[in-house]
Amino acid sequence: MKEIMNKAEEHLLHTYNRFPVVFDRGEGVYLYDTNGKKYLDFASGIGVMALGYGNKKYTDALKSQIDKVTHISNLYYSKPLADAAEKITKLSGMDRVFFTNSGAEGIEGAIKSARKYAYEKKGGHDHEIIAMIHSFHGRTMGALAVTGNEGYREPFLPLIGGIKFATFNDLDSVKAQITPKTCAIITETLQGEGGIYPATDEFMKGLRALCDEKDILLIIDEVQCGMGRTGYPYAWQEYGIKPDIMITAKGLGGGVPVGAFLMTEKVAEMSLKAGDHGTTYGGNPFVCAAVNAVLDIFEEEKIIDNVKTVGAYLEEQLDKLSSETASIVTRRGKGLMQGLVVTCPPKDIINKALEKGLVVISAGSDVIRMLPPLVITKENVDEMIGILRECF
Ligand SMILES: *Cc1c(COP(=O)(O)O)cnc(C)c1O
């Protein structure tokens, strides 16, 4: 492993402090390193490997698409693209979709959609967007501009203009940022990277009401908390509200790079038109075959029901561990997106866990984050708790 790590460090740009392990393959909910050591995976590649590793129906679908054609560009139609568009709009209840290659690219598309909508409706170039403190929306310039983390943004200023920040779960702080120029509010339903903070019912319903009242677009970023992770196809569905624009990625392709931004017909009619936006790769037959396989398997294998059942069990077991462990302050999260707030450095626990064959990650500065594959069982939870207890 040392040789591979050294080679990588010699040639890669040093944008990551990687953990000292070289993963080689996966099977079910387990990863194996190049020495053959087995790890229970409670991170799933940051919430991407929703179906775990080696789901046969999924891998067969990818292989068969590779043998047909992987890419044709967006100048033409393909059946996988048409199918994926139908399935994702049905799952989300949104009307129109644009497929991207990543979450950040989906955010860029959402920002452009909101700006174009405001431009069509009111004209001018001074439209404002309100984003949340502790949010994370990605690393490209537009996505970074709405990311509520000063440290990530500061070296790259100036970013796109007209962005204001409010406090998550504090409706009054959002109201205080609204001006006649406000065209959109962007938020995650459950903040991931920022530290696993679920939105309150009052906040999400309040945002929707505020947006309706002032003709502001509500943009919801479901890149991490969507795709079944909280026990709903999209996390906002639990709140009985609906965004005007939403972004999805991570779990969407089950391991291939694909994201999407979606909108209602109301927004689409007044927003991006032919020539306003594009992508060479986005929505190619290969990634759409992956999306179709993921969404079919979600339905056939009742994945979201599993998240509800095992998610409830995970919460119960984490709460128990938390009450028994002095260095755990509390648990936060929903379904299979959970965080433990700790008083020790999360990195120490994460490294200990890796030694003992468990993969977990961090969020914010003091949270141990869990984003297991959505197919985990109660037995997997028991195994994880056993290892984590030893680590603490
Ligand atoms: C990961 C993430 C993104 C960015 O997605 P990339 O695919 O890394 O560009 C955006 N928003 C949220 C909430 C995320 O968790």
The ligand as an SDF file (V2000), in Angstrom:
LIG
                    3D

 15 15  0  0  0  0  0  0  0  0999 V2000
  -21.3840   16.8400   -2.2730 C   0  0  0  0  0  0  0  0  0  0  0  0
  -22.3100   17.9760   -2.2790 C   0  0  0  0  0  0  0  0  0  0  0  0
  -22.3430   18.9130   -3.3190 C   0  0  0  0  0  0  0  0  0  0  0  0
  -21.3220   18.9290   -4.4280 C   0  0  0  0  0  0  0  0  0  0  0  0
  -21.3550   17.7770   -5.2140 O   0  0  0  0  0  0  0  0  0  0  0  0
  -20.0730   17.3820   -6.1080 P   0  0  0  0  0  0  0  0  0  0  0  0
  -20.5660   16.1910   -6.8770 O   0  0  0  0  0  0  0  0  0  0  0  0
  -18.9590   17.0820   -5.1780 O   0  0  0  0  0  0  0  0  0  0  0  0
  -19.7890   18.5430   -6.9770 O   0  0  0  0  0  0  0  0  0  0  0  0
  -23.3260   19.8850   -3.3130 C   0  0  0  0  0  0  0  0  0  0  0  0
  -24.2270   19.9450   -2.3200 N   0  0  0  0  0  0  0  0  0  0  0  0
  -24.2310   19.0650   -1.3080 C   0  0  0  0  0  0  0  0  0  0  0  0
  -25.2810   19.1750   -0.2510 C   0  0  0  0  0  0  0  0  0  0  0  0
  -23.2720   18.0620   -1.2350 C   0  0  0  0  0  0  0  0  0  0  0  0
  -23.2570   17.2090   -0.2060 O   0  0  0  0  0  0  0  0  0  0  0  0
  1  2  1  0
  2  3  1  0
  2 14  2  0
  3  4  1  0
  3 10  2  0
  4  5  1  0
  5  6  1  0
  6  7  2  0
  6  8  1  0
  6  9  1  0
 10 11  1  0
 11 12  2  0
 12 13  1  0
 12 14  1  0
 14 15  1  0
M  END
$$$$
